[in-house]
């Protein structure tokens, strides 16, 4: 399980890359996958090897809200929620 502090640091470090992807997205959504090796990958599908992931609509105004809710759910309920 990723510690909250590390997940937040990973998000902050990759936030601009996530925003750029959202601006250029051709679909209405995409998924951000976080891994135990502290890597972050953006994809159109959830990677089962990721430790934590969340779905992002291309509507950028909800990016931080979606991340915070997904992280809270992950920390509360674990990976399989």
PDB file of N, CA, C and O in Angstrom:
ATOM      1  N   UNK A   1       0.848  -1.179   0.000  1.00  0.00           N
ATOM      2  CA  UNK A   1       0.000   0.000   0.000  1.00  0.00           C
ATOM      3  C   UNK A   1       0.894   1.244   0.000  1.00  0.00           C
ATOM      4  O   UNK A   1       1.855   1.341   0.763  1.00  0.00           O
ATOM      5  N   UNK A   2       0.553   2.181  -0.870  1.00  0.00           N
ATOM      6  CA  UNK A   2       1.307   3.429  -0.913  1.00  0.00           C
ATOM      7  C   UNK A   2       0.924   4.306   0.273  1.00  0.00           C
ATOM      8  O   UNK A   2      -0.262   4.455   0.570  1.00  0.00           O
ATOM      9  N   UNK A   3       1.897   4.882   0.950  1.00  0.00           N
ATOM     10  CA  UNK A   3       1.570   5.832   2.015  1.00  0.00           C
ATOM     11  C   UNK A   3       0.931   7.096   1.413  1.00  0.00           C
ATOM     12  O   UNK A   3       1.257   7.492   0.293  1.00  0.00           O
ATOM     13  N   UNK A   4       0.033   7.712   2.159  1.00  0.00           N
ATOM     14  CA  UNK A   4      -0.668   8.900   1.667  1.00  0.00           C
ATOM     15  C   UNK A   4       0.304   9.988   1.221  1.00  0.00           C
ATOM     16  O   UNK A   4       0.133  10.581   0.156  1.00  0.00           O
ATOM     17  N   UNK A   5       1.315  10.246   2.030  1.00  0.00           N
ATOM     18  CA  UNK A   5       2.272  11.306   1.706  1.00  0.00           C
ATOM     19  C   UNK A   5       2.946  11.038   0.360  1.00  0.00           C
ATOM     20  O   UNK A   5       3.093  11.946  -0.458  1.00  0.00           O
ATOM     21  N   UNK A   6       3.349   9.806   0.138  1.00  0.00           N
ATOM     22  CA  UNK A   6       4.018   9.464  -1.111  1.00  0.00           C
ATOM     23  C   UNK A   6       3.068   9.590  -2.292  1.00  0.00           C
ATOM     24  O   UNK A   6       3.460  10.103  -3.340  1.00  0.00           O
ATOM     25  N   UNK A   7       1.826   9.132  -2.147  1.00  0.00           N
ATOM     26  CA  UNK A   7       0.844   9.249  -3.232  1.00  0.00           C
ATOM     27  C   UNK A   7       0.605  10.717  -3.578  1.00  0.00           C
ATOM     28  O   UNK A   7       0.504  11.071  -4.753  1.00  0.00           O
ATOM     29  N   UNK A   8       0.515  11.563  -2.568  1.00  0.00           N
ATOM     30  CA  UNK A   8       0.315  12.997  -2.818  1.00  0.00           C
ATOM     31  C   UNK A   8       1.530  13.617  -3.512  1.00  0.00           C
ATOM     32  O   UNK A   8       1.381  14.473  -4.385  1.00  0.00           O
ATOM     33  N   UNK A   9       2.722  13.186  -3.125  1.00  0.00           N
ATOM     34  CA  UNK A   9       3.934  13.698  -3.777  1.00  0.00           C
ATOM     35  C   UNK A   9       3.992  13.243  -5.240  1.00  0.00           C
ATOM     36  O   UNK A   9       4.361  14.016  -6.124  1.00  0.00           O
ATOM     37  N   UNK A  10       3.630  12.004  -5.480  1.00  0.00           N
ATOM     38  CA  UNK A  10       3.619  11.484  -6.846  1.00  0.00           C
ATOM     39  C   UNK A  10       2.617  12.258  -7.700  1.00  0.00           C
ATOM     40  O   UNK A  10       2.899  12.598  -8.850  1.00  0.00           O
ATOM     41  N   UNK A  11       1.460  12.528  -7.134  1.00  0.00           N
ATOM     42  CA  UNK A  11       0.434  13.289  -7.852  1.00  0.00           C
ATOM     43  C   UNK A  11       0.935  14.701  -8.153  1.00  0.00           C
ATOM     44  O   UNK A  11       0.813  15.183  -9.279  1.00  0.00           O
ATOM     45  N   UNK A  12       1.494  15.352  -7.149  1.00  0.00           N
ATOM     46  CA  UNK A  12       1.981  16.724  -7.329  1.00  0.00           C
ATOM     47  C   UNK A  12       3.073  16.781  -8.400  1.00  0.00           C
ATOM     48  O   UNK A  12       3.092  17.690  -9.230  1.00  0.00           O
ATOM     49  N   UNK A  13       3.970  15.815  -8.374  1.00  0.00           N
ATOM     50  CA  UNK A  13       5.070  15.772  -9.334  1.00  0.00           C
ATOM     51  C   UNK A  13       4.549  15.561 -10.757  1.00  0.00           C
ATOM     52  O   UNK A  13       5.135  16.075 -11.709  1.00  0.00           O
ATOM     53  N   UNK A  14       3.469  14.820 -10.910  1.00  0.00           N
ATOM     54  CA  UNK A  14       2.940  14.470 -12.229  1.00  0.00           C
ATOM     55  C   UNK A  14       1.706  15.254 -12.626  1.00  0.00           C
ATOM     56  O   UNK A  14       1.138  15.003 -13.689  1.00  0.00           O
ATOM     57  N   UNK A  15       1.279  16.189 -11.809  1.00  0.00           N
ATOM     58  CA  UNK A  15       0.034  16.914 -12.058  1.00  0.00           C
ATOM     59  C   UNK A  15       0.048  17.622 -13.412  1.00  0.00           C
ATOM     60  O   UNK A  15      -0.939  17.562 -14.146  1.00  0.00           O
ATOM     61  N   UNK A  16       1.134  18.280 -13.748  1.00  0.00           N
ATOM     62  CA  UNK A  16       1.194  18.998 -15.024  1.00  0.00           C
ATOM     63  C   UNK A  16       1.098  18.026 -16.206  1.00  0.00           C
ATOM     64  O   UNK A  16       0.438  18.325 -17.201  1.00  0.00           O
ATOM     65  N   UNK A  17       1.747  16.876 -16.098  1.00  0.00           N
ATOM     66  CA  UNK A  17       1.667  15.853 -17.154  1.00  0.00           C
ATOM     67  C   UNK A  17       0.225  15.355 -17.279  1.00  0.00           C
ATOM     68  O   UNK A  17      -0.259  15.130 -18.388  1.00  0.00           O
ATOM     69  N   UNK A  18      -0.454  15.184 -16.156  1.00  0.00           N
ATOM     70  CA  UNK A  18      -1.852  14.740 -16.168  1.00  0.00           C
ATOM     71  C   UNK A  18      -2.733  15.812 -16.827  1.00  0.00           C
ATOM     72  O   UNK A  18      -3.610  15.495 -17.630  1.00  0.00           O
ATOM     73  N   UNK A  19      -2.493  17.067 -16.481  1.00  0.00           N
ATOM     74  CA  UNK A  19      -3.263  18.162 -17.081  1.00  0.00           C
ATOM     75  C   UNK A  19      -3.043  18.226 -18.593  1.00  0.00           C
ATOM     76  O   UNK A  19      -3.991  18.411 -19.356  1.00  0.00           O
ATOM     77  N   UNK A  20      -1.790  18.073 -19.020  1.00  0.00           N
ATOM     78  CA  UNK A  20      -1.495  18.084 -20.453  1.00  0.00           C
ATOM     79  C   UNK A  20      -2.226  16.947 -21.166  1.00  0.00           C
ATOM     80  O   UNK A  20      -2.786  17.135 -22.246  1.00  0.00           O
ATOM     81  N   UNK A  21      -2.212  15.783 -20.555  1.00  0.00           N
ATOM     82  CA  UNK A  21      -2.901  14.642 -21.155  1.00  0.00           C
ATOM     83  C   UNK A  21      -4.403  14.922 -21.259  1.00  0.00           C
ATOM     84  O   UNK A  21      -5.025  14.605 -22.272  1.00  0.00           O
ATOM     85  N   UNK A  22      -4.973  15.504 -20.229  1.00  0.00           N
ATOM     86  CA  UNK A  22      -6.405  15.822 -20.237  1.00  0.00           C
ATOM     87  C   UNK A  22      -6.733  16.826 -21.337  1.00  0.00           C
ATOM     88  O   UNK A  22      -7.757  16.704 -22.009  1.00  0.00           O
ATOM     89  N   UNK A  23      -5.877  17.805 -21.518  1.00  0.00           N
ATOM     90  CA  UNK A  23      -6.107  18.802 -22.576  1.00  0.00           C
ATOM     91  C   UNK A  23      -6.089  18.170 -23.962  1.00  0.00           C
ATOM     92  O   UNK A  23      -6.812  18.599 -24.862  1.00  0.00           O
ATOM     93  N   UNK A  24      -5.256  17.147 -24.123  1.00  0.00           N
ATOM     94  CA  UNK A  24      -5.093  16.506 -25.432  1.00  0.00           C
ATOM     95  C   UNK A  24      -5.911  15.236 -25.600  1.00  0.00           C
ATOM     96  O   UNK A  24      -5.857  14.597 -26.651  1.00  0.00           O
ATOM     97  N   UNK A  25      -6.666  14.864 -24.576  1.00  0.00           N
ATOM     98  CA  UNK A  25      -7.405  13.594 -24.602  1.00  0.00           C
ATOM     99  C   UNK A  25      -8.466  13.604 -25.685  1.00  0.00           C
ATOM    100  O   UNK A  25      -9.164  14.596 -25.894  1.00  0.00           O
ATOM    101  N   UNK A  26      -8.566  12.494 -26.355  1.00  0.00           N
ATOM    102  CA  UNK A  26      -9.585  12.341 -27.394  1.00  0.00           C
ATOM    103  C   UNK A  26     -10.826  11.656 -26.853  1.00  0.00           C
ATOM    104  O   UNK A  26     -11.900  11.733 -27.449  1.00  0.00           O
ATOM    105  N   UNK A  27     -10.675  10.993 -25.734  1.00  0.00           N
ATOM    106  CA  UNK A  27     -11.804  10.329 -25.078  1.00  0.00           C
ATOM    107  C   UNK A  27     -12.317  11.243 -23.978  1.00  0.00           C
ATOM    108  O   UNK A  27     -11.699  12.261 -23.666  1.00  0.00           O
ATOM    109  N   UNK A  28     -13.431  10.881 -23.401  1.00  0.00           N
ATOM    110  CA  UNK A  28     -14.010  11.679 -22.336  1.00  0.00           C
ATOM    111  C   UNK A  28     -13.387  11.420 -20.977  1.00  0.00           C
ATOM    112  O   UNK A  28     -13.727  12.087 -20.000  1.00  0.00           O
ATOM    113  N   UNK A  29     -12.473  10.453 -20.906  1.00  0.00           N
ATOM    114  CA  UNK A  29     -11.850  10.109 -19.628  1.00  0.00           C
ATOM    115  C   UNK A  29     -10.518   9.412 -19.871  1.00  0.00           C
ATOM    116  O   UNK A  29     -10.204   9.018 -20.995  1.00  0.00           O
ATOM    117  N   UNK A  30      -9.747   9.266 -18.812  1.00  0.00           N
ATOM    118  CA  UNK A  30      -8.539   8.463 -18.834  1.00  0.00           C
ATOM    119  C   UNK A  30      -8.225   8.038 -17.410  1.00  0.00           C
ATOM    120  O   UNK A  30      -8.855   8.517 -16.467  1.00  0.00           O
ATOM    121  N   UNK A  31      -7.262   7.147 -17.245  1.00  0.00           N
ATOM    122  CA  UNK A  31      -6.935   6.599 -15.937  1.00  0.00           C
ATOM    123  C   UNK A  31      -5.481   6.898 -15.609  1.00  0.00           C
ATOM    124  O   UNK A  31      -4.598   6.764 -16.456  1.00  0.00           O
ATOM    125  N   UNK A  32      -5.247   7.305 -14.370  1.00  0.00           N
ATOM    126  CA  UNK A  32      -3.898   7.532 -13.878  1.00  0.00           C
ATOM    127  C   UNK A  32      -3.570   6.381 -12.932  1.00  0.00           C
ATOM    128  O   UNK A  32      -4.263   6.169 -11.937  1.00  0.00           O
ATOM    129  N   UNK A  33      -2.516   5.644 -13.249  1.00  0.00           N
ATOM    130  CA  UNK A  33      -2.083   4.487 -12.464  1.00  0.00           C
ATOM    131  C   UNK A  33      -0.841   4.841 -11.651  1.00  0.00           C
ATOM    132  O   UNK A  33       0.122   5.388 -12.189  1.00  0.00           O
ATOM    133  N   UNK A  34      -0.862   4.530 -10.358  1.00  0.00           N
ATOM    134  CA  UNK A  34       0.269   4.748  -9.456  1.00  0.00           C
ATOM    135  C   UNK A  34       0.842   3.382  -9.082  1.00  0.00           C
ATOM    136  O   UNK A  34       0.091   2.452  -8.786  1.00  0.00           O
ATOM    137  N   UNK A  35       2.166   3.260  -9.094  1.00  0.00           N
ATOM    138  CA  UNK A  35       2.831   1.984  -8.836  1.00  0.00           C
ATOM    139  C   UNK A  35       3.696   2.062  -7.578  1.00  0.00           C
ATOM    140  O   UNK A  35       4.095   3.141  -7.141  1.00  0.00           O
ATOM    141  N   UNK A  36       3.974   0.883  -7.006  1.00  0.00           N
ATOM    142  CA  UNK A  36       4.808   0.808  -5.807  1.00  0.00           C
ATOM    143  C   UNK A  36       6.218   1.328  -6.029  1.00  0.00           C
ATOM    144  O   UNK A  36       6.874   1.736  -5.071  1.00  0.00           O
ATOM    145  N   UNK A  37       6.702   1.327  -7.262  1.00  0.00           N
ATOM    146  CA  UNK A  37       8.041   1.834  -7.545  1.00  0.00           C
ATOM    147  C   UNK A  37       8.023   3.357  -7.749  1.00  0.00           C
ATOM    148  O   UNK A  37       8.998   3.941  -8.223  1.00  0.00           O
ATOM    149  N   UNK A  38       6.907   3.983  -7.385  1.00  0.00           N
ATOM    150  CA  UNK A  38       6.699   5.432  -7.435  1.00  0.00           C
ATOM    151  C   UNK A  38       6.595   5.973  -8.853  1.00  0.00           C
ATOM    152  O   UNK A  38       6.816   7.160  -9.091  1.00  0.00           O
ATOM    153  N   UNK A  39       6.259   5.104  -9.784  1.00  0.00           N
ATOM    154  CA  UNK A  39       6.031   5.500 -11.158  1.00  0.00           C
ATOM    155  C   UNK A  39       4.550   5.851 -11.319  1.00  0.00           C
ATOM    156  O   UNK A  39       3.697   5.309 -10.616  1.00  0.00           O
ATOM    157  N   UNK A  40       4.257   6.744 -12.233  1.00  0.00           N
ATOM    158  CA  UNK A  40       2.881   7.127 -12.554  1.00  0.00           C
ATOM    159  C   UNK A  40       2.721   7.024 -14.063  1.00  0.00           C
ATOM    160  O   UNK A  40       3.530   7.562 -14.819  1.00  0.00           O
ATOM    161  N   UNK A  41       1.661   6.324 -14.504  1.00  0.00           N
ATOM    162  CA  UNK A  41       1.404   6.189 -15.931  1.00  0.00           C
ATOM    163  C   UNK A  41      -0.044   6.551 -16.225  1.00  0.00           C
ATOM    164  O   UNK A  41      -0.955   6.238 -15.459  1.00  0.00           O
ATOM    165  N   UNK A  42      -0.226   7.213 -17.348  1.00  0.00           N
ATOM    166  CA  UNK A  42      -1.551   7.608 -17.802  1.00  0.00           C
ATOM    167  C   UNK A  42      -1.959   6.657 -18.921  1.00  0.00           C
ATOM    168  O   UNK A  42      -1.173   6.372 -19.825  1.00  0.00           O
ATOM    169  N   UNK A  43      -3.196   6.169 -18.851  1.00  0.00           N
ATOM    170  CA  UNK A  43      -3.640   5.153 -19.800  1.00  0.00           C
ATOM    171  C   UNK A  43      -5.139   5.280 -20.044  1.00  0.00           C
ATOM    172  O   UNK A  43      -5.843   6.024 -19.360  1.00  0.00           O
ATOM    173  N   UNK A  44      -5.598   4.538 -21.030  1.00  0.00           N
ATOM    174  CA  UNK A  44      -7.043   4.479 -21.264  1.00  0.00           C
ATOM    175  C   UNK A  44      -7.659   3.325 -20.489  1.00  0.00           C
ATOM    176  O   UNK A  44      -8.881   3.172 -20.468  1.00  0.00           O
ATOM    177  N   UNK A  45      -6.811   2.500 -19.845  1.00  0.00           N
ATOM    178  CA  UNK A  45      -7.291   1.352 -19.082  1.00  0.00           C
ATOM    179  C   UNK A  45      -6.597   1.267 -17.733  1.00  0.00           C
ATOM    180  O   UNK A  45      -5.470   1.735 -17.570  1.00  0.00           O
ATOM    181  N   UNK A  46      -7.288   0.659 -16.762  1.00  0.00           N
ATOM    182  CA  UNK A  46      -6.690   0.422 -15.456  1.00  0.00           C
ATOM    183  C   UNK A  46      -5.690  -0.708 -15.587  1.00  0.00           C
ATOM    184  O   UNK A  46      -5.974  -1.733 -16.207  1.00  0.00           O
ATOM    185  N   UNK A  47      -4.529  -0.521 -15.005  1.00  0.00           N
ATOM    186  CA  UNK A  47      -3.494  -1.550 -15.000  1.00  0.00           C
ATOM    187  C   UNK A  47      -3.612  -2.332 -13.701  1.00  0.00           C
ATOM    188  O   UNK A  47      -3.492  -1.753 -12.621  1.00  0.00           O
ATOM    189  N   UNK A  48      -3.844  -3.633 -13.785  1.00  0.00           N
ATOM    190  CA  UNK A  48      -3.997  -4.457 -12.591  1.00  0.00           C
ATOM    191  C   UNK A  48      -2.724  -4.518 -11.753  1.00  0.00           C
ATOM    192  O   UNK A  48      -2.776  -4.887 -10.580  1.00  0.00           O
ATOM    193  N   UNK A  49      -1.595  -4.163 -12.334  1.00  0.00           N
ATOM    194  CA  UNK A  49      -0.328  -4.159 -11.601  1.00  0.00           C
ATOM    195  C   UNK A  49      -0.132  -2.872 -10.800  1.00  0.00           C
ATOM    196  O   UNK A  49       0.774  -2.785  -9.972  1.00  0.00           O
ATOM    197  N   UNK A  50      -0.971  -1.886 -11.043  1.00  0.00           N
ATOM    198  CA  UNK A  50      -0.839  -0.624 -10.307  1.00  0.00           C
ATOM    199  C   UNK A  50      -1.328  -0.808  -8.870  1.00  0.00           C
ATOM    200  O   UNK A  50      -2.189  -1.645  -8.598  1.00  0.00           O
ATOM    201  N   UNK A  51      -0.780  -0.033  -7.981  1.00  0.00           N
ATOM    202  CA  UNK A  51      -1.186  -0.085  -6.580  1.00  0.00           C
ATOM    203  C   UNK A  51      -2.441   0.748  -6.357  1.00  0.00           C
ATOM    204  O   UNK A  51      -3.290   0.397  -5.538  1.00  0.00           O
ATOM    205  N   UNK A  52      -2.553   1.838  -7.081  1.00  0.00           N
ATOM    206  CA  UNK A  52      -3.637   2.792  -6.896  1.00  0.00           C
ATOM    207  C   UNK A  52      -3.887   3.444  -8.242  1.00  0.00           C
ATOM    208  O   UNK A  52      -2.943   3.779  -8.958  1.00  0.00           O
ATOM    209  N   UNK A  53      -5.144   3.624  -8.588  1.00  0.00           N
ATOM    210  CA  UNK A  53      -5.465   4.311  -9.838  1.00  0.00           C
ATOM    211  C   UNK A  53      -6.764   5.074  -9.665  1.00  0.00           C
ATOM    212  O   UNK A  53      -7.563   4.784  -8.775  1.00  0.00           O
ATOM    213  N   UNK A  54      -6.957   6.057 -10.533  1.00  0.00           N
ATOM    214  CA  UNK A  54      -8.226   6.769 -10.502  1.00  0.00           C
ATOM    215  C   UNK A  54      -8.597   7.251 -11.891  1.00  0.00           C
ATOM    216  O   UNK A  54      -7.742   7.541 -12.728  1.00  0.00           O
ATOM    217  N   UNK A  55      -9.899   7.327 -12.105  1.00  0.00           N
ATOM    218  CA  UNK A  55     -10.480   7.733 -13.369  1.00  0.00           C
ATOM    219  C   UNK A  55     -10.616   9.247 -13.388  1.00  0.00           C
ATOM    220  O   UNK A  55     -11.091   9.851 -12.426  1.00  0.00           O
ATOM    221  N   UNK A  56     -10.199   9.848 -14.485  1.00  0.00           N
ATOM    222  CA  UNK A  56     -10.267  11.302 -14.629  1.00  0.00           C
ATOM    223  C   UNK A  56     -11.116  11.645 -15.841  1.00  0.00           C
ATOM    224  O   UNK A  56     -10.824  11.190 -16.947  1.00  0.00           O
ATOM    225  N   UNK A  57     -12.157  12.439 -15.653  1.00  0.00           N
ATOM    226  CA  UNK A  57     -12.866  12.952 -16.828  1.00  0.00           C
ATOM    227  C   UNK A  57     -12.012  14.050 -17.453  1.00  0.00           C
ATOM    228  O   UNK A  57     -11.185  14.654 -16.768  1.00  0.00           O
ATOM    229  N   UNK A  58     -12.196  14.308 -18.705  1.00  0.00           N
ATOM    230  CA  UNK A  58     -11.405  15.348 -19.354  1.00  0.00           C
ATOM    231  C   UNK A  58     -11.734  16.746 -18.842  1.00  0.00           C
ATOM    232  O   UNK A  58     -11.040  17.704 -19.182  1.00  0.00           O
ATOM    233  N   UNK A  59     -12.776  16.877 -18.033  1.00  0.00           N
ATOM    234  CA  UNK A  59     -13.118  18.164 -17.425  1.00  0.00           C
ATOM    235  C   UNK A  59     -12.083  18.484 -16.345  1.00  0.00           C
ATOM    236  O   UNK A  59     -12.120  17.898 -15.263  1.00  0.00           O
ATOM    237  N   UNK A  60     -11.185  19.383 -16.621  1.00  0.00           N
ATOM    238  CA  UNK A  60     -10.039  19.643 -15.757  1.00  0.00           C
ATOM    239  C   UNK A  60     -10.387  20.248 -14.406  1.00  0.00           C
ATOM    240  O   UNK A  60      -9.611  20.127 -13.458  1.00  0.00           O
ATOM    241  N   UNK A  61     -11.536  20.895 -14.304  1.00  0.00           N
ATOM    242  CA  UNK A  61     -11.876  21.540 -13.043  1.00  0.00           C
ATOM    243  C   UNK A  61     -12.084  20.553 -11.903  1.00  0.00           C
ATOM    244  O   UNK A  61     -12.085  20.943 -10.735  1.00  0.00           O
ATOM    245  N   UNK A  62     -12.260  19.280 -12.235  1.00  0.00           N
ATOM    246  CA  UNK A  62     -12.491  18.266 -11.208  1.00  0.00           C
ATOM    247  C   UNK A  62     -11.267  17.403 -10.911  1.00  0.00           C
ATOM    248  O   UNK A  62     -11.369  16.447 -10.143  1.00  0.00           O
ATOM    249  N   UNK A  63     -10.130  17.712 -11.492  1.00  0.00           N
ATOM    250  CA  UNK A  63      -8.944  16.875 -11.352  1.00  0.00           C
ATOM    251  C   UNK A  63      -8.540  16.672  -9.897  1.00  0.00           C
ATOM    252  O   UNK A  63      -8.396  15.530  -9.459  1.00  0.00           O
ATOM    253  N   UNK A  64      -8.356  17.737  -9.146  1.00  0.00           N
ATOM    254  CA  UNK A  64      -7.919  17.612  -7.754  1.00  0.00           C
ATOM    255  C   UNK A  64      -8.981  16.942  -6.883  1.00  0.00           C
ATOM    256  O   UNK A  64      -8.650  16.161  -5.991  1.00  0.00           O
ATOM    257  N   UNK A  65     -10.233  17.239  -7.134  1.00  0.00           N
ATOM    258  CA  UNK A  65     -11.325  16.634  -6.371  1.00  0.00           C
ATOM    259  C   UNK A  65     -11.354  15.126  -6.599  1.00  0.00           C
ATOM    260  O   UNK A  65     -11.488  14.356  -5.648  1.00  0.00           O
ATOM    261  N   UNK A  66     -11.229  14.708  -7.848  1.00  0.00           N
ATOM    262  CA  UNK A  66     -11.235  13.275  -8.173  1.00  0.00           C
ATOM    263  C   UNK A  66     -10.053  12.561  -7.523  1.00  0.00           C
ATOM    264  O   UNK A  66     -10.206  11.469  -6.976  1.00  0.00           O
ATOM    265  N   UNK A  67      -8.865  13.185  -7.584  1.00  0.00           N
ATOM    266  CA  UNK A  67      -7.692  12.576  -6.962  1.00  0.00           C
ATOM    267  C   UNK A  67      -7.905  12.420  -5.463  1.00  0.00           C
ATOM    268  O   UNK A  67      -7.658  11.345  -4.918  1.00  0.00           O
ATOM    269  N   UNK A  68      -8.358  13.471  -4.786  1.00  0.00           N
ATOM    270  CA  UNK A  68      -8.536  13.415  -3.331  1.00  0.00           C
ATOM    271  C   UNK A  68      -9.571  12.367  -2.927  1.00  0.00           C
ATOM    272  O   UNK A  68      -9.372  11.655  -1.943  1.00  0.00           O
ATOM    273  N   UNK A  69     -10.664  12.264  -3.667  1.00  0.00           N
ATOM    274  CA  UNK A  69     -11.673  11.251  -3.341  1.00  0.00           C
ATOM    275  C   UNK A  69     -11.125   9.850  -3.564  1.00  0.00           C
ATOM    276  O   UNK A  69     -11.316   8.968  -2.727  1.00  0.00           O
ATOM    277  N   UNK A  70     -10.447   9.637  -4.685  1.00  0.00           N
ATOM    278  CA  UNK A  70      -9.893   8.310  -4.981  1.00  0.00           C
ATOM    279  C   UNK A  70      -8.841   7.916  -3.951  1.00  0.00           C
ATOM    280  O   UNK A  70      -8.795   6.760  -3.533  1.00  0.00           O
ATOM    281  N   UNK A  71      -7.995   8.860  -3.534  1.00  0.00           N
ATOM    282  CA  UNK A  71      -6.974   8.559  -2.535  1.00  0.00           C
ATOM    283  C   UNK A  71      -7.616   8.235  -1.197  1.00  0.00           C
ATOM    284  O   UNK A  71      -7.182   7.304  -0.518  1.00  0.00           O
ATOM    285  N   UNK A  72      -8.632   8.978  -0.805  1.00  0.00           N
ATOM    286  CA  UNK A  72      -9.334   8.710   0.451  1.00  0.00           C
ATOM    287  C   UNK A  72      -9.962   7.315   0.424  1.00  0.00           C
ATOM    288  O   UNK A  72      -9.853   6.567   1.395  1.00  0.00           O
ATOM    289  N   UNK A  73     -10.618   6.965  -0.682  1.00  0.00           N
ATOM    290  CA  UNK A  73     -11.211   5.626  -0.818  1.00  0.00           C
ATOM    291  C   UNK A  73     -10.138   4.546  -0.748  1.00  0.00           C
ATOM    292  O   UNK A  73     -10.317   3.530  -0.076  1.00  0.00           O
ATOM    293  N   UNK A  74      -9.036   4.765  -1.434  1.00  0.00           N
ATOM    294  CA  UNK A  74      -7.932   3.795  -1.430  1.00  0.00           C
ATOM    295  C   UNK A  74      -7.374   3.603  -0.023  1.00  0.00           C
ATOM    296  O   UNK A  74      -7.144   2.471   0.402  1.00  0.00           O
ATOM    297  N   UNK A  75      -7.157   4.692   0.696  1.00  0.00           N
ATOM    298  CA  UNK A  75      -6.589   4.608   2.043  1.00  0.00           C
ATOM    299  C   UNK A  75      -7.578   3.998   3.019  1.00  0.00           C
ATOM    300  O   UNK A  75      -7.174   3.325   3.968  1.00  0.00           O
ATOM    301  N   UNK A  76      -8.859   4.219   2.804  1.00  0.00           N
ATOM    302  CA  UNK A  76      -9.897   3.700   3.695  1.00  0.00           C
ATOM    303  C   UNK A  76     -10.223   2.237   3.428  1.00  0.00           C
ATOM    304  O   UNK A  76     -10.324   1.431   4.353  1.00  0.00           O
ATOM    305  N   UNK A  77     -10.385   1.906   2.145  1.00  0.00           N
ATOM    306  CA  UNK A  77     -10.892   0.585   1.784  1.00  0.00           C
ATOM    307  C   UNK A  77      -9.847  -0.344   1.165  1.00  0.00           C
ATOM    308  O   UNK A  77     -10.086  -1.547   1.059  1.00  0.00           O
ATOM    309  N   UNK A  78      -8.719   0.178   0.764  1.00  0.00           N
ATOM    310  CA  UNK A  78      -7.675  -0.657   0.166  1.00  0.00           C
ATOM    311  C   UNK A  78      -7.750  -0.705  -1.332  1.00  0.00           C
ATOM    312  O   UNK A  78      -8.585  -0.053  -1.957  1.00  0.00           O
ATOM    313  N   UNK A  79      -6.872  -1.481  -1.890  1.00  0.00           N
ATOM    314  CA  UNK A  79      -6.683  -1.544  -3.343  1.00  0.00           C
ATOM    315  C   UNK A  79      -7.897  -2.053  -4.092  1.00  0.00           C
ATOM    316  O   UNK A  79      -8.165  -1.586  -5.199  1.00  0.00           O
ATOM    317  N   UNK A  80      -8.629  -2.976  -3.540  1.00  0.00           N
ATOM    318  CA  UNK A  80      -9.706  -3.623  -4.269  1.00  0.00           C
ATOM    319  C   UNK A  80     -11.020  -2.859  -4.277  1.00  0.00           C
ATOM    320  O   UNK A  80     -11.997  -3.343  -4.850  1.00  0.00           O
ATOM    321  N   UNK A  81     -11.079  -1.710  -3.678  1.00  0.00           N
ATOM    322  CA  UNK A  81     -12.338  -0.956  -3.630  1.00  0.00           C
ATOM    323  C   UNK A  81     -12.587  -0.265  -4.941  1.00  0.00           C
ATOM    324  O   UNK A  81     -13.598   0.420  -5.096  1.00  0.00           O
TER     325      UNK A  81
END
